[in-house]
Amino acid sequence: QVQLVESGGGLVQAGGSLRLSCTASGNIFTINAMGWYRQAPGKQRELVADYTNDVGTNYADSVKGRFIISRDNAKNTVYLQMNSLKPDDTAVYYCNADLLVTDTIVFKAYWGKGTLVTVSS
């Protein structure tokens, strides 16, 4: 089976920084894309940033210029460097990967359990 495990969430003051990590493990043949989504209380889950093999990086307008996504393909790991954090960034951050399990032919999306980021004003 495939597992995505996030780390790096926590409490930070406005203007501060945090770095999230997510590592995919299991019977993985190849990964097409990895990314981060977030869900604030009472709101729908939204894309924060993703990194695909063909397009590269993509960011939500609300985080452009503040967040940086990167991947380490050798480690099946994606990072999210979050700078100049705002209270509006408070949410549970979920890792997502679009990948192909060994001996299968269809790419599927997998999710981590989420890590809480709280930004105080």
Contacts in CASP RR format, 6 or more apart in sequence:
PFRMAT RR
TARGET T0000
AUTHOR 0000-0000-0000
METHOD contacts of the structure
MODEL  1
QVQLVESGGGLVQAGGSLRLSCTASGNIFTINAMGWYRQAPGKQRELVAD
YTNDVGTNYADSVKGRFIISRDNAKNTVYLQMNSLKPDDTAVYYCNADLL
VTDTIVFKAYWGKGTLVTVSS
1 26 0 8 1.000
1 27 0 8 1.000
2 24 0 8 1.000
2 25 0 8 1.000
2 26 0 8 1.000
2 27 0 8 1.000
2 28 0 8 1.000
2 97 0 8 1.000
2 99 0 8 1.000
2 101 0 8 1.000
2 110 0 8 1.000
3 24 0 8 1.000
3 25 0 8 1.000
3 26 0 8 1.000
3 112 0 8 1.000
4 22 0 8 1.000
4 23 0 8 1.000
4 24 0 8 1.000
4 95 0 8 1.000
4 96 0 8 1.000
4 97 0 8 1.000
4 110 0 8 1.000
4 111 0 8 1.000
4 112 0 8 1.000
5 22 0 8 1.000
5 23 0 8 1.000
5 25 0 8 1.000
5 112 0 8 1.000
5 113 0 8 1.000
6 20 0 8 1.000
6 21 0 8 1.000
6 22 0 8 1.000
6 93 0 8 1.000
6 94 0 8 1.000
6 95 0 8 1.000
6 112 0 8 1.000
6 113 0 8 1.000
6 114 0 8 1.000
6 115 0 8 1.000
7 20 0 8 1.000
7 21 0 8 1.000
7 22 0 8 1.000
7 115 0 8 1.000
8 18 0 8 1.000
8 19 0 8 1.000
8 20 0 8 1.000
8 21 0 8 1.000
8 115 0 8 1.000
9 18 0 8 1.000
9 20 0 8 1.000
9 93 0 8 1.000
9 115 0 8 1.000
9 116 0 8 1.000
9 117 0 8 1.000
10 18 0 8 1.000
10 115 0 8 1.000
10 116 0 8 1.000
10 117 0 8 1.000
10 118 0 8 1.000
11 118 0 8 1.000
11 120 0 8 1.000
12 18 0 8 1.000
12 85 0 8 1.000
12 117 0 8 1.000
12 118 0 8 1.000
12 119 0 8 1.000
12 120 0 8 1.000
13 119 0 8 1.000
13 120 0 8 1.000
14 85 0 8 1.000
14 86 0 8 1.000
14 87 0 8 1.000
14 119 0 8 1.000
14 120 0 8 1.000
14 121 0 8 1.000
15 83 0 8 1.000
15 84 0 8 1.000
15 85 0 8 1.000
15 86 0 8 1.000
15 119 0 8 1.000
16 83 0 8 1.000
16 84 0 8 1.000
16 85 0 8 1.000
16 119 0 8 1.000
17 81 0 8 1.000
17 82 0 8 1.000
17 83 0 8 1.000
17 84 0 8 1.000
17 85 0 8 1.000
18 82 0 8 1.000
18 85 0 8 1.000
18 117 0 8 1.000
19 79 0 8 1.000
19 80 0 8 1.000
19 81 0 8 1.000
19 82 0 8 1.000
20 36 0 8 1.000
20 79 0 8 1.000
20 80 0 8 1.000
20 82 0 8 1.000
20 93 0 8 1.000
20 95 0 8 1.000
20 115 0 8 1.000
20 117 0 8 1.000
21 77 0 8 1.000
21 78 0 8 1.000
21 79 0 8 1.000
22 34 0 8 1.000
22 35 0 8 1.000
22 36 0 8 1.000
22 77 0 8 1.000
22 78 0 8 1.000
22 79 0 8 1.000
22 95 0 8 1.000
22 97 0 8 1.000
22 112 0 8 1.000
23 75 0 8 1.000
23 76 0 8 1.000
23 77 0 8 1.000
24 31 0 8 1.000
24 34 0 8 1.000
24 76 0 8 1.000
24 77 0 8 1.000
24 97 0 8 1.000
24 99 0 8 1.000
24 110 0 8 1.000
25 76 0 8 1.000
27 101 0 8 1.000
27 102 0 8 1.000
27 103 0 8 1.000
28 76 0 8 1.000
28 99 0 8 1.000
28 100 0 8 1.000
28 101 0 8 1.000
28 102 0 8 1.000
29 99 0 8 1.000
29 100 0 8 1.000
29 101 0 8 1.000
29 102 0 8 1.000
29 103 0 8 1.000
29 104 0 8 1.000
30 99 0 8 1.000
30 100 0 8 1.000
31 53 0 8 1.000
31 73 0 8 1.000
31 76 0 8 1.000
31 97 0 8 1.000
31 98 0 8 1.000
31 99 0 8 1.000
31 100 0 8 1.000
32 52 0 8 1.000
32 53 0 8 1.000
32 98 0 8 1.000
32 99 0 8 1.000
32 100 0 8 1.000
32 107 0 8 1.000
33 50 0 8 1.000
33 51 0 8 1.000
33 52 0 8 1.000
33 53 0 8 1.000
33 96 0 8 1.000
33 97 0 8 1.000
33 98 0 8 1.000
34 50 0 8 1.000
34 51 0 8 1.000
34 71 0 8 1.000
34 78 0 8 1.000
34 95 0 8 1.000
34 96 0 8 1.000
34 97 0 8 1.000
34 98 0 8 1.000
35 47 0 8 1.000
35 48 0 8 1.000
35 49 0 8 1.000
35 50 0 8 1.000
35 51 0 8 1.000
35 69 0 8 1.000
35 78 0 8 1.000
35 80 0 8 1.000
35 95 0 8 1.000
35 96 0 8 1.000
35 97 0 8 1.000
36 47 0 8 1.000
36 48 0 8 1.000
36 49 0 8 1.000
36 50 0 8 1.000
36 69 0 8 1.000
36 78 0 8 1.000
36 80 0 8 1.000
36 93 0 8 1.000
36 94 0 8 1.000
36 95 0 8 1.000
36 96 0 8 1.000
37 45 0 8 1.000
37 46 0 8 1.000
37 47 0 8 1.000
37 48 0 8 1.000
37 93 0 8 1.000
37 94 0 8 1.000
37 96 0 8 1.000
38 45 0 8 1.000
38 46 0 8 1.000
38 48 0 8 1.000
38 89 0 8 1.000
38 91 0 8 1.000
38 92 0 8 1.000
38 93 0 8 1.000
38 94 0 8 1.000
38 117 0 8 1.000
39 45 0 8 1.000
39 46 0 8 1.000
39 91 0 8 1.000
39 92 0 8 1.000
39 94 0 8 1.000
40 88 0 8 1.000
40 90 0 8 1.000
40 91 0 8 1.000
40 92 0 8 1.000
43 91 0 8 1.000
45 94 0 8 1.000
46 60 0 8 1.000
47 58 0 8 1.000
47 60 0 8 1.000
48 59 0 8 1.000
48 60 0 8 1.000
48 63 0 8 1.000
48 67 0 8 1.000
48 80 0 8 1.000
48 93 0 8 1.000
49 57 0 8 1.000
49 58 0 8 1.000
49 59 0 8 1.000
49 60 0 8 1.000
49 63 0 8 1.000
49 67 0 8 1.000
49 69 0 8 1.000
49 80 0 8 1.000
50 57 0 8 1.000
50 58 0 8 1.000
50 69 0 8 1.000
50 96 0 8 1.000
51 57 0 8 1.000
51 58 0 8 1.000
51 69 0 8 1.000
51 70 0 8 1.000
51 71 0 8 1.000
51 78 0 8 1.000
52 58 0 8 1.000
52 98 0 8 1.000
57 69 0 8 1.000
59 65 0 8 1.000
59 67 0 8 1.000
59 69 0 8 1.000
62 88 0 8 1.000
63 82 0 8 1.000
63 89 0 8 1.000
66 82 0 8 1.000
66 83 0 8 1.000
66 84 0 8 1.000
66 85 0 8 1.000
67 80 0 8 1.000
67 81 0 8 1.000
67 82 0 8 1.000
67 83 0 8 1.000
68 80 0 8 1.000
68 81 0 8 1.000
68 83 0 8 1.000
69 78 0 8 1.000
69 79 0 8 1.000
69 80 0 8 1.000
69 81 0 8 1.000
70 78 0 8 1.000
70 79 0 8 1.000
70 81 0 8 1.000
71 77 0 8 1.000
71 78 0 8 1.000
71 79 0 8 1.000
72 78 0 8 1.000
72 79 0 8 1.000
76 97 0 8 1.000
78 95 0 8 1.000
78 97 0 8 1.000
80 93 0 8 1.000
82 89 0 8 1.000
82 117 0 8 1.000
85 117 0 8 1.000
85 119 0 8 1.000
86 119 0 8 1.000
87 119 0 8 1.000
87 120 0 8 1.000
87 121 0 8 1.000
88 119 0 8 1.000
89 117 0 8 1.000
89 119 0 8 1.000
90 117 0 8 1.000
90 118 0 8 1.000
90 119 0 8 1.000
91 116 0 8 1.000
91 117 0 8 1.000
92 114 0 8 1.000
92 115 0 8 1.000
92 116 0 8 1.000
92 117 0 8 1.000
93 114 0 8 1.000
93 115 0 8 1.000
93 116 0 8 1.000
93 117 0 8 1.000
94 111 0 8 1.000
94 112 0 8 1.000
94 113 0 8 1.000
94 114 0 8 1.000
95 111 0 8 1.000
95 112 0 8 1.000
95 114 0 8 1.000
96 109 0 8 1.000
96 110 0 8 1.000
96 111 0 8 1.000
96 112 0 8 1.000
97 109 0 8 1.000
97 110 0 8 1.000
98 107 0 8 1.000
98 108 0 8 1.000
98 109 0 8 1.000
99 107 0 8 1.000
99 108 0 8 1.000
99 110 0 8 1.000
100 106 0 8 1.000
100 107 0 8 1.000
100 108 0 8 1.000
101 108 0 8 1.000
END
